[in-house]
Amino acid sequence: MKNILEKAEINHNLNKDEIIKLLSSNDISLFSFADEIRKKYKGDSIHIRGLVEFSNICKRNCYYCGLRCENKKIKRYRLTSNEIKECGQYAVKLGYKTIVLQSGEDDYFDADKICKIIEELKKYNLAVTLSIGERTFEEYKAFKDSGADRYLLRIETTDENLYKTLHPNMNFKNRIKCLKDLKQLGYETGTGCLVGLPNQTIESLANDILFFKELNADMVGIGPFIPHPNTPLANNKTNNFNLSIKVMAITRLLLPDINIPATTAMETLNKNGHIIALQSGANVLMLNITPQTYKKNYEIYPDKAGINNNEDENKKLIYDKIKSINRSISNSYGFRQD
């Protein structure tokens, strides 16, 4: 293991067999290697993003997601443009430099509406990240021309057969095309995967990591799979926190200067999930600033960490954690090259 880790530390390249060995090993030195590389390339400052989940309406029917269109037990909502604008104002008040607009694939928010929202938010001198699913090249271009800086579109799995099984009426090749379109248009492009999906293999997770490297992703979010009771995967067990941290740490080894969030799903599975992730290669935290009235209904998975806290409570909790590991809050916009 030491030879593989030292190779990764020097040239940030591993083959599939080497990645599989790291994923299969219980050698915890992986995490300290990843943390050192994070420190060398990204420093000790943590970037805070303000997350606004502005619509839980989704036309997709993904088997793992509580927002799937066939889930009739969820209370659906959309924020108005004014409410989203107020979230932007609140993000500035809290001192955040980036706002992340995330939703289900909701066709109500067409290109024109999204462009107007972006233009309003840019007036507050915020970096704008979009996470609103698959769109056309022309739509992505319109968003970019309106001022969008980043776009997050997780591949979820690069195992095409598994992808097809979990994503009815979706096209794996189109997902790849969307990511390439985003890179071509000059977005800071984010992707990522779910870890612990039914029938997922260590080999396919290794391929996921190699895909992040091949794409040269600017940000990668790793989410442990958490079953939702109102989905076809409700009865699948989840015990994938450690494997998720491994995938994240290896991603840091191969892409040393990218942004990697300590995800809320990690904190949901482990009460120290954020701290463990931040000490294993992560350098970003996303704090939910969705209005409290709506927040609990953006239920991709159940029992989300921090869901019952208000924004000020979550901010204090996060800042206390950051201080506890002698890290600081970044004052920059947190672009890859910052």
N, C-alpha and C positions, 0 to 999 in steps of 0.2 A: 504493500500500500504506500509506503514511504516513497518509493521510486516513482510511482504514478503521480502522487501529489507534488513531488518536486518537479517532475516534468511539466505538470499543469502550471505550477507557479512560474516557471521560466518562460514557456512558450504559449501558454493558454490554449493548448490543443490536446485533445485526447481522442482515441478511436473508440468505437462502440464497445469493444470488449473491455477496455480500461474503465469506461463509465459504468458498465455492468458490474465490474468488480467493486467499484466504490459504492454503488447502490446496494450491493449484496453484503458489504462488510459492516461490522460493528465498530470499526476503528473510529473513535470520536475525534481523532486529530484532523479529519476532514474539515470540521467546523472551525477549528483554530486557523487552519490554512486559509479558508474562505474569509474569515474575519480579518486576517492580516492583509489579504489582497484588497478587501474593501477599504481598509484603512489607508493602504498605499495609494490607491487610485481615487478614492472618494473622500478621504478624510474622515473626521469624527463628527461632522455636522449631519443632522438628519433633516431631510426635506419633509415638510408638512403640507399635505394637499387637503383642500376642503371638498368633500364629496357631497354632491346633490343628486339624489335618486329621484328624478323629476317625473317619471311615469312608470308604473308597474304593469302597464298594459302591453301585451306581447302577442304577436301573431304566430310565434313559433311554438313548438310543442315538445321541447327537449325533455327527455325522460328524467333527468336529474334535477330539474329546476322548478321551484315552487311558483314561478311566474308563468309557467306553461299555459297556453290558451285553454286547455281542457280542465284546468283547475278551477272549478266553480265555487270553491269555498273561500277564495281570497277576495277581499274588498278592494276593488280597482280604483285607481286615482290618476289624475294628471295635475301637475302644478300649472298655474297660469304663467304667462310670460312675465307678468309683474312679480309673481312669487319667486320665480327664478332670479329675476333682477335683484330682489331683496336679499336672496341668498348670497349673491355676489357682493352686495354691500356689507353683509354680515361677515363674509370671508375676509374682506379688507379690514373690518373692525377687529377681527380676531388676529390679524397680522399675517394671514396666509397669502402667499404669492401666486398660488395655482388653484383654480377651481376645476373640478372634474364633474362633468355632466354625464350621468349614467341613466340608462332606461332600458326597458324591454324594447323589442322592435315594434315601435308604435307608429303606424303610418300617418296618424294625425299630425305628427311633427314632420311635415315635409321639408324639403330643402329651404324653401323661403322662410318658414318659421324658425328653423334652426339658425339660418344665417343672421336673421334679425336678432336672435338671442345672443349669438356670438358677438355681434357688433356692439350690443349694449354692454356686455360684460367686459369687452376690451376697453371701454371708456374708464373702467376702474383700474386700468394698468395691471390686469391679471393675465397670467398665462392660462389658456383654456385647453383642457383635455376633453375629448369626446369619447364616450363609450356607448354607442347606440346601434351597433350591429352592422350588418351587411348593407351597403349602399352601392350605387353605381359610381363609376369613375367620375362622371360629371358632377354628381352630388359631393363626393369627396373634394373635388377641385373647388366647388363653390364654397364649401366650409373653410377650406384653406385660404381662399381669396378673401373671405370675411374675417380672417384673423385667427382661426383655430391653429393651435401649436402642436398638439399631440393627439394621437388616436390610439385607443386600446381595443384590440380585437383578439380575444384569446382563441387559439386554435382548439383548445381543450384536450384533444388527442390527435397525434399524427398517424395513428393506426386507422387506416381508411375504413376497414370493415367495422371496427368498433364505433367510429364516427357515424357511419351510416345507421348502425343499430340504435344509437342514442339520439340521433337528430332526424326524425322522419321528415321527408319532403325537403331536406336541405342537401346541398351539393358540396362535397369536400373540396373539389377542385375550385369552386367559386370562392370558398373561404380563403384558399391559398392566393387566388387571384386578387382578392380584396387587399390582403396584406402587401402584396407586391405593388398594387396601385398606390397604396398609402406611402410606401417607401419612395416610389417614383415621384410622387407629388411633393416630397420633402417634409412630410410629417416626421416628428419623433414618433416612431411606431412601436407600440407595445403589443405583446401577445402573452401567452402563458398556457398552462394546462391544469387539469384536475388530476389529483393523485389519489388512487384508491378506488377507481371506478370498477364495477364488476367486469371480470374477464380482461382487465388490463394487466399487462405483463411488465416485468422489469425491462425486458428488451424494448418494449414500446416506449417506456419512459426514457430510456437511453436515446431512442430516436427523437423524442420530443426535444431533449436537450441539444442534440445535434442540429435539429431544425432551427432552434433559437440562434445557434451559432451561424448556420448557413444564411439565415435571413439577416443576420447582423441586427437583431432587435435592439432597440434603444432602451426598452424597459420590459421586464418579464415578471408577471404575477403568478405565483404558484398557489393554487387553492386546494387544500385537502377536501375530498368529497365528503359531504355531510348529507345523509339521506333526508329527504323531505317527506312527511307522512302522506301528502296528497299527490304523490308521483308514482309511476310504475316501479321505482327503485326503493320504495318506502321500507321494505324489509331487509335491505342489504345492510350489513354491519359496517361500521366505520372504525378503523384502528390504524390510521395512516398519518398521524402527526409526524412521527420520526422520519418516515419515508419522504414526506413533503419537505421537511427541513433538509434532507439529503439532496433532493432534486434542486432545491434553491441554492444550496452551497456549491454544488457542482456547476450550476449555471454561472455563479460568480467566478469560479475558477476559469471558465472558458470565455466569459465576457466581462473582463475585470472592471470596465469603466461605465457599465450601464446602471440604470436605476432599478432597484429591486425592492418592492414593498414588503414589509412584515404585514401579512394579510389578516383581516378580521377573522377569517375562517380558522386561522392558526390559533388566535386568541380564544376563539369559541371552543376549540377542542382542548386547549391547555391554558389554564389561568395565567401562566407565564409565557404564553406563546409569542407575544410581541417581543419581549426581552430576549428570548431564546433565538428568535429569527434575527434580531438586530445584532446579536453576537455570533451569527453564523453566516453573515454576508449581506444582510438587508441594510438599506440606508434610507428608506422612505416609509412614512406612515400616512394613511388617509383617514382623516377624521370626518365623521358623518355630520353634515350641517343641514340635512334635510329637515324641514319643519317637523316638530314632534308629532303633530296630528297625522302625518303620513308615514313617518319612518317605520313604524311597526308593520306596515303592510307591504314593504319591499322585502318580502320573505323568500329569497332564493333558497335559503335553508333555514331551519328553525333555531330559535334560542340564540340569535346572533349576539355576540358580546357587545355590551354597552348600549343595547337597544333601549333600555329604560332610563338612561341618563340623558340629561340635556347637554347642549353643546359645551357649556362652560364646565360642567362636571367631567365630561369626556376629555376636554382639553387639559384640565388640572391633572387627571389620572395619567394621561399620556406624558405630560411634561415631567411629572414626578418620576415616572419610569425612566425617562431619558436621563434625568439627573442621577438616578440611582446607578447607572452604568457609566457615569462620567462622559456622557455624550452631550452635544449641544444642538441647538436649533439653528438651522441654516437661515441666512437672510437673503439668499439668492433665489432665483426662479427654479433652480434645480434642473436645468437642462443637462443632457448627457455631458456636454463639454464644459459645464460650469466648474 
